[in-house]
Amino acid sequence: LHGSRFRFSLQLFPAIMQGAQAEESIIEAFNLIYDKCQQFDAVAVIRGGGATSDLNCFDSYLLAANCAQFPLPVITGIGHEKDNSVLDIVAHTRVKTPTAAASFLLDSVLGAEAKLITAETGIFRQVNNRLLTERNRLLTYSSSLSIHVNRLCMTHKSRIDKVAQQLPNALNSYFSRQQHQLELAEKTLELAAPENILKKGYSLTLKNGKIIKSASLLSAGDEISTRFSDGSTVSIVKKVNV
């Protein structure tokens, strides 16, 4: 059967639908369907119209028990409008005619399609809303990050500019201090120079070219040299007092 957008795959399981053999025949058809029920979605028990007495087989306990316990939904359309059989009562869905059964199946698929379309629309809407929300959040984060980075750059630039302004004065001050220390060191070296010490009246005593710092290093008869600021003398030690 073809709907407007759907295709139904049907398989016929013939059965006697009235008379003494109907109960056994319909149960046998149920058993055949059960053996491969994984291939189907539903079972339709249908027949054309007939007399009310022809419907007695559908009041069978065994047939009703098979229908009630069947793993697939059972739809009955056995061709009568006013009377309900026991099979109609225990079936998943009862319709009046085989044509009504076909309409029920088509309407069920259309209803399922409508639910899928609604779900699809809802999913797309939620996804789009989520994407829009996340996009706005990213834009907000990006803007905030840009502002923060610019502010941080300006802060560090201000610090660098301040250091750059202070650096020449700091360098000049450093060099001035070092120059002053150098001048002090030069002055100290100048004052400590032997020539200047000799000019103050001091003299240096040398023996064999080495400065004598203690009288105990000399002995009578040693030749020593005495250096003054304006010259030197050579002497012979006569006596050492220690």
Salt bridges, closest charged atoms under 4 A:
ASP88 OD2 - HIS80 NE2 3.17
ASP88 OD2 - ARG94 NE 3.92
GLU113 OE1 - ARG5 NH2 2.66
GLU134 OE2 - ARG130 NE 2.94
GLU134 OE2 - ARG137 NH1 3.57
ASP161 OD2 - LYS157 NZ 3.06
ASP222 OD2 - LYS207 NZ 3.12
